[in-house]
Amino acid sequence: MDLKLRDVAQLLDVSEATVRRWIADSKIPYYRLNQQYRFNRNEIENWMLSCKREEALSPFVKEDLEHRLGSHQFGLFRAIYKGGVYSEVEGDNKEEVICAAMKRIAKDLHLDAEVITELLLDRERLMPTALSKGIGVPHTRDFLLQESFDVVAVVFLKKPIEYGALDSLPVHTLFFLFACDDKRHLHLLAKLAHLSSNSEGLSMLKRQPNKATLLEYIKNWEGRLAHKPSEKLATKV
């Protein structure tokens, strides 16, 4: 068990009290060793991908988490700006789509397409990286960018494909995630999971917008995360 309670709180960018509430409600995978809570990093990531995270949150905790997601304001905007948007990517299955996407993405990021493709497929063999409602977040277990910035490359598929999602819906949009460190990786993953639960955002993604249109939407959406929840919390006081 490689993570303590404070580590999970820092990685997910929530308070320790929030993690304790999730533990009390048995909503997050954890272990009890020597009277202390311990967590497995891969299980935490899989928990986030499994969509149990949104189900775990009470309305108050949702507001708290949204506010903290907004505290890293425009992190997703900056990552997509660096990574770009790729349309009409073809493939009849997950392997073909990832391979086709990486031939285009790796070239722009100056990465080895074959190596990264194999790392991505290795992660998929452990557990599908689909979120829900047609969104997938391909990423690797170990690879971190040797840069000072994160990258999210958005891929719109020419046709939806089966991706092993828990809701059984085919995937139409992939967010290839490459972060600089574990904390930023999990933060971006949490933000993308939140985006996948947003009906307005999903409608926009299905229209396969160009980079400028997508970035404008993401900037406004992230801005609302930072401000709207705090207004709600102020009302409660």
C-alpha positions as a Markdown table, in Angstrom:
| # | Residue | x | y | z |
|---|---|---|---|---|
| 1 | Met | 0.0 | 0.0 | 0.0 |
| 2 | Asp | 2.0 | 3.0 | -1.3 |
| 3 | Leu | -0.2 | 6.0 | -0.3 |
| 4 | Lys | -1.2 | 7.5 | 3.0 |
| 5 | Leu | -4.4 | 9.5 | 3.6 |
| 6 | Arg | -2.6 | 12.8 | 3.2 |
| 7 | Asp | -1.0 | 11.5 | -0.1 |
| 8 | Val | -4.4 | 10.7 | -1.6 |
| 9 | Ala | -5.8 | 14.1 | -0.5 |
| 10 | Gln | -2.9 | 15.8 | -2.2 |
| 11 | Leu | -3.1 | 13.7 | -5.4 |
| 12 | Leu | -6.8 | 14.2 | -5.8 |
| 13 | Asp | -6.5 | 17.8 | -4.6 |
| 14 | Val | -9.2 | 17.5 | -2.0 |
| 15 | Ser | -9.1 | 17.9 | 1.8 |
| 16 | Glu | -8.3 | 15.1 | 4.1 |
| 17 | Ala | -11.8 | 15.5 | 5.6 |
| 18 | Thr | -13.2 | 14.7 | 2.2 |
| 19 | Val | -11.2 | 11.5 | 1.9 |
| 20 | Arg | -12.3 | 10.5 | 5.4 |
| 21 | Arg | -16.0 | 11.1 | 4.4 |
| 22 | Trp | -15.5 | 8.8 | 1.4 |
| 23 | Ile | -13.9 | 6.2 | 3.6 |
| 24 | Ala | -16.7 | 6.4 | 6.2 |
| 25 | Asp | -19.2 | 5.8 | 3.4 |
| 26 | Ser | -17.1 | 3.0 | 1.8 |
| 27 | Lys | -16.9 | 4.9 | -1.4 |
| 28 | Ile | -13.2 | 4.8 | -2.0 |
| 29 | Pro | -10.9 | 1.7 | -2.0 |
| 30 | Tyr | -8.7 | 1.7 | 1.1 |
| 31 | Tyr | -6.9 | -0.6 | 3.6 |
| 32 | Arg | -6.4 | -0.4 | 7.3 |
| 33 | Leu | -2.9 | -1.3 | 8.4 |
| 34 | Asn | -1.6 | -0.7 | 11.9 |
| 35 | Gln | -4.5 | 1.6 | 12.7 |
| 36 | Gln | -3.7 | 3.8 | 9.7 |
| 37 | Tyr | -5.4 | 4.1 | 6.3 |
| 38 | Arg | -3.4 | 3.0 | 3.2 |
| 39 | Phe | -4.3 | 3.2 | -0.5 |
| 40 | Asn | -3.0 | 1.7 | -3.7 |
| 41 | Arg | -2.3 | 4.2 | -6.4 |
| 42 | Asn | -3.5 | 2.1 | -9.2 |
| 43 | Glu | -6.8 | 1.3 | -7.4 |
| 44 | Ile | -7.4 | 5.0 | -6.8 |
| 45 | Glu | -6.9 | 5.7 | -10.5 |
| 46 | Asn | -9.2 | 2.8 | -11.4 |
| 47 | Trp | -11.7 | 4.1 | -9.0 |
| 48 | Met | -11.8 | 7.4 | -10.7 |
| 49 | Leu | -12.1 | 5.8 | -14.1 |
| 50 | Ser | -14.9 | 3.5 | -13.0 |
| 51 | Cys | -17.2 | 6.5 | -12.5 |
| 52 | Lys | -17.8 | 5.6 | -8.8 |
| 53 | Arg | -16.3 | 8.9 | -7.9 |
| 54 | Glu | -19.3 | 11.0 | -9.0 |
| 55 | Glu | -21.7 | 8.6 | -7.3 |
| 56 | Ala | -19.7 | 8.9 | -4.0 |
| 57 | Leu | -20.2 | 12.6 | -3.6 |
| 58 | Ser | -22.8 | 14.3 | -1.5 |
| 59 | Pro | -23.9 | 17.7 | -2.9 |
| 60 | Phe | -21.7 | 19.5 | -0.4 |
| 61 | Val | -18.6 | 17.4 | -1.2 |
| 62 | Lys | -19.3 | 17.9 | -4.9 |
| 63 | Glu | -19.2 | 21.6 | -4.4 |
| 64 | Asp | -16.0 | 21.3 | -2.4 |
| 65 | Leu | -14.4 | 19.1 | -5.1 |
| 66 | Glu | -15.5 | 21.4 | -7.9 |
| 67 | His | -14.0 | 24.4 | -6.1 |
| 68 | Arg | -10.7 | 22.5 | -5.7 |
| 69 | Leu | -10.7 | 21.4 | -9.3 |
| 70 | Gly | -11.1 | 25.0 | -10.2 |
| 71 | Ser | -8.2 | 26.0 | -8.0 |
| 72 | His | -5.9 | 24.7 | -10.7 |
| 73 | Gln | -7.6 | 27.1 | -13.1 |
| 74 | Phe | -7.1 | 26.5 | -16.8 |
| 75 | Gly | -4.9 | 23.4 | -16.3 |
| 76 | Leu | -6.9 | 21.4 | -18.8 |
| 77 | Phe | -7.0 | 24.4 | -21.2 |
| 78 | Arg | -3.3 | 24.7 | -21.1 |
| 79 | Ala | -2.8 | 21.0 | -21.6 |
| 80 | Ile | -5.1 | 20.8 | -24.6 |
| 81 | Tyr | -3.5 | 23.9 | -26.1 |
| 82 | Lys | -0.1 | 22.1 | -25.9 |
| 83 | Gly | -1.6 | 18.8 | -27.2 |
| 84 | Gly | -3.9 | 19.9 | -29.9 |
| 85 | Val | -7.1 | 18.4 | -31.5 |
| 86 | Tyr | -7.1 | 15.6 | -34.1 |
| 87 | Ser | -10.2 | 14.8 | -36.1 |
| 88 | Glu | -11.5 | 12.0 | -38.3 |
| 89 | Val | -9.1 | 9.4 | -36.7 |
| 90 | Glu | -10.0 | 6.0 | -38.1 |
| 91 | Gly | -10.1 | 2.5 | -36.7 |
| 92 | Asp | -12.4 | -0.4 | -36.1 |
| 93 | Asn | -11.2 | -1.2 | -32.6 |
| 94 | Lys | -9.3 | 0.2 | -29.7 |
| 95 | Glu | -5.9 | -1.0 | -30.9 |
| 96 | Glu | -6.3 | 0.5 | -34.4 |
| 97 | Val | -7.6 | 3.8 | -33.1 |
| 98 | Ile | -4.7 | 4.2 | -30.6 |
| 99 | Cys | -2.1 | 3.3 | -33.2 |
| 100 | Ala | -3.6 | 5.7 | -35.8 |
| 101 | Ala | -3.8 | 8.5 | -33.3 |
| 102 | Met | -0.3 | 8.1 | -32.0 |
| 103 | Lys | 1.2 | 8.2 | -35.5 |
| 104 | Arg | -0.1 | 11.8 | -35.6 |
| 105 | Ile | 0.3 | 12.8 | -32.0 |
| 106 | Ala | 3.7 | 11.4 | -31.3 |
| 107 | Lys | 5.2 | 13.2 | -34.3 |
| 108 | Asp | 4.0 | 16.5 | -33.0 |
| 109 | Leu | 5.3 | 15.8 | -29.5 |
| 110 | His | 8.6 | 14.4 | -30.7 |
| 111 | Leu | 7.9 | 11.0 | -29.1 |
| 112 | Asp | 8.5 | 7.4 | -30.4 |
| 113 | Ala | 5.0 | 6.4 | -31.7 |
| 114 | Glu | 5.6 | 2.7 | -31.4 |
| 115 | Val | 6.9 | 2.8 | -27.9 |
| 116 | Ile | 4.1 | 5.1 | -26.6 |
| 117 | Thr | 1.5 | 3.0 | -28.4 |
| 118 | Glu | 2.7 | -0.1 | -26.7 |
| 119 | Leu | 2.6 | 1.6 | -23.3 |
| 120 | Leu | -0.9 | 2.8 | -23.9 |
| 121 | Leu | -2.1 | -0.6 | -25.0 |
| 122 | Asp | -0.4 | -2.2 | -22.0 |
| 123 | Arg | -2.5 | 0.1 | -19.7 |
| 124 | Glu | -5.7 | -0.8 | -21.6 |
| 125 | Arg | -5.0 | -4.5 | -21.0 |
| 126 | Leu | -5.1 | -3.8 | -17.3 |
| 127 | Met | -8.3 | -1.9 | -17.4 |
| 128 | Pro | -10.1 | 0.1 | -20.1 |
| 129 | Thr | -9.6 | 3.8 | -19.7 |
| 130 | Ala | -13.1 | 4.7 | -20.8 |
| 131 | Leu | -14.9 | 7.1 | -18.4 |
| 132 | Ser | -18.6 | 7.2 | -19.4 |
| 133 | Lys | -21.0 | 8.6 | -22.1 |
| 134 | Gly | -18.6 | 8.2 | -25.0 |
| 135 | Ile | -15.4 | 9.6 | -23.4 |
| 136 | Gly | -12.0 | 7.8 | -23.0 |
| 137 | Val | -8.8 | 8.9 | -21.5 |
| 138 | Pro | -5.9 | 6.8 | -22.8 |
| 139 | His | -2.8 | 7.1 | -20.7 |
| 140 | Thr | 0.1 | 5.0 | -19.5 |
| 141 | Arg | 1.0 | 3.6 | -16.1 |
| 142 | Asp | 4.5 | 4.9 | -15.8 |
| 143 | Phe | 5.4 | 7.3 | -18.6 |
| 144 | Leu | 5.6 | 11.0 | -17.5 |
| 145 | Leu | 6.6 | 13.8 | -19.8 |
| 146 | Gln | 10.1 | 15.1 | -19.2 |
| 147 | Glu | 8.8 | 18.6 | -19.6 |
| 148 | Ser | 7.5 | 21.4 | -17.3 |
| 149 | Phe | 4.0 | 21.2 | -18.8 |
| 150 | Asp | 1.2 | 18.7 | -19.2 |
| 151 | Val | -0.3 | 17.6 | -22.6 |
| 152 | Val | -3.8 | 16.4 | -23.4 |
| 153 | Ala | -4.3 | 15.6 | -27.1 |
| 154 | Val | -8.0 | 15.4 | -28.0 |
| 155 | Val | -9.0 | 12.9 | -30.7 |
| 156 | Phe | -12.3 | 12.8 | -32.4 |
| 157 | Leu | -13.0 | 9.4 | -34.0 |
| 158 | Lys | -14.4 | 9.0 | -37.5 |
| 159 | Lys | -16.9 | 6.5 | -36.0 |
| 160 | Pro | -17.6 | 5.5 | -32.4 |
| 161 | Ile | -16.0 | 2.2 | -31.3 |
| 162 | Glu | -16.6 | -0.2 | -28.4 |
| 163 | Tyr | -14.1 | 0.6 | -25.7 |
| 164 | Gly | -15.0 | -1.6 | -22.7 |
| 165 | Ala | -16.8 | 1.3 | -20.9 |
| 166 | Leu | -18.9 | 0.3 | -17.8 |
| 167 | Asp | -21.9 | 2.0 | -19.3 |
| 168 | Ser | -21.4 | -0.1 | -22.5 |
| 169 | Leu | -21.6 | 3.0 | -24.7 |
| 170 | Pro | -19.2 | 3.3 | -27.6 |
| 171 | Val | -16.5 | 6.0 | -27.4 |
| 172 | His | -16.5 | 8.9 | -29.8 |
| 173 | Thr | -13.8 | 11.2 | -28.1 |
| 174 | Leu | -10.4 | 10.3 | -26.6 |
| 175 | Phe | -8.3 | 12.5 | -24.4 |
| 176 | Phe | -4.7 | 11.2 | -24.6 |
| 177 | Leu | -3.2 | 12.3 | -21.3 |
| 178 | Phe | 0.5 | 12.9 | -20.7 |
| 179 | Ala | 1.3 | 14.6 | -17.4 |
| 180 | Cys | 4.6 | 15.8 | -15.7 |
| 181 | Asp | 3.9 | 14.1 | -12.3 |
| 182 | Asp | 1.4 | 11.9 | -10.5 |
| 183 | Lys | -0.5 | 14.8 | -8.8 |
| 184 | Arg | -1.1 | 16.6 | -12.1 |
| 185 | His | -2.0 | 13.4 | -13.8 |
| 186 | Leu | -4.7 | 12.5 | -11.3 |
| 187 | His | -5.9 | 16.1 | -11.2 |
| 188 | Leu | -6.4 | 16.2 | -15.0 |
| 189 | Leu | -8.0 | 12.8 | -14.9 |
| 190 | Ala | -10.4 | 14.1 | -12.2 |
| 191 | Lys | -11.2 | 17.1 | -14.3 |
| 192 | Leu | -11.9 | 15.0 | -17.4 |
| 193 | Ala | -14.1 | 12.7 | -15.3 |
| 194 | His | -16.1 | 15.8 | -14.2 |
| 195 | Leu | -16.3 | 17.0 | -17.8 |
| 196 | Ser | -17.7 | 13.6 | -18.9 |
| 197 | Ser | -20.6 | 14.1 | -16.5 |
| 198 | Asn | -21.5 | 17.5 | -18.0 |
| 199 | Ser | -24.3 | 17.3 | -20.6 |
| 200 | Glu | -23.5 | 20.6 | -22.2 |
| 201 | Gly | -19.8 | 19.6 | -22.6 |
| 202 | Leu | -20.8 | 16.2 | -24.0 |
| 203 | Ser | -23.0 | 17.8 | -26.6 |
| 204 | Met | -20.2 | 20.1 | -27.7 |
| 205 | Leu | -17.7 | 17.2 | -28.0 |
| 206 | Lys | -20.2 | 15.2 | -30.2 |
| 207 | Arg | -20.1 | 18.1 | -32.7 |
| 208 | Gln | -16.3 | 17.6 | -33.0 |
| 209 | Pro | -15.3 | 21.3 | -32.7 |
| 210 | Asn | -12.0 | 22.6 | -34.0 |
| 211 | Lys | -9.2 | 23.5 | -31.6 |
| 212 | Ala | -10.2 | 27.2 | -31.2 |
| 213 | Thr | -13.8 | 26.4 | -30.4 |
| 214 | Leu | -12.9 | 23.6 | -28.0 |
| 215 | Leu | -10.4 | 25.7 | -26.1 |
| 216 | Glu | -12.9 | 28.6 | -25.7 |
| 217 | Tyr | -15.4 | 26.2 | -24.2 |
| 218 | Ile | -12.9 | 24.6 | -21.9 |
| 219 | Lys | -11.6 | 28.0 | -20.7 |
| 220 | Asn | -15.1 | 29.1 | -19.8 |
| 221 | Trp | -16.0 | 25.8 | -18.2 |
| 222 | Glu | -12.9 | 25.8 | -16.0 |
| 223 | Gly | -13.6 | 29.4 | -15.1 |
| 224 | Arg | -17.0 | 28.4 | -13.9 |
| 225 | Leu | -15.5 | 25.6 | -11.7 |
| 226 | Ala | -13.4 | 28.1 | -9.9 |
| 227 | His | -16.2 | 30.7 | -9.2 |
| 228 | Lys | -19.6 | 29.1 | -9.1 |
| 229 | Pro | -19.0 | 26.6 | -6.2 |
| 230 | Ser | -17.5 | 29.2 | -4.0 |
| 231 | Glu | -20.7 | 31.3 | -4.4 |
| 232 | Lys | -22.8 | 28.4 | -3.4 |
| 233 | Leu | -20.7 | 27.7 | -0.3 |
| 234 | Ala | -20.9 | 31.4 | 0.7 |
| 235 | Thr | -24.7 | 31.1 | 0.5 |
| 236 | Lys | -24.6 | 28.2 | 3.0 |
| 237 | Val | -22.8 | 30.2 | 5.7 |
